[in-house]
Amino acid sequence: MFRWSLLGLGVLYGAVHRNTLAKQAEHKRLRDEYAHKQALIAEARAEYAKLKNPSGPRISHFAVGRFSDAPGEIDWNDPKSIEDAIKRL
């Protein structure tokens, strides 16, 4: 009788353990699927930003004029020029 009880407990433990592993695998699959969707969304946003703004951020003529004496004198690719503009604020 004792051997049959142990066999029954072993089968029950195996079924529970298998169910736990299946749930963990399903959770991991859903998590990976969600991460993949997030990566696709981030890629689409970056592509959309490139299409909508191909030359970088646009600065209005008014905003550029506030930083310098004449509009358009800031070289946005030169960090020194940008730092000088910030100091003039």
PyMOL commands that set and color helices and strands:
alter all, ss='L'
color gray80, all
select helices_A, chain A and resi 2-52+61-67+79-87
alter helices_A, ss='H'
color red, helices_A
deselect
rebuild
show_as cartoon
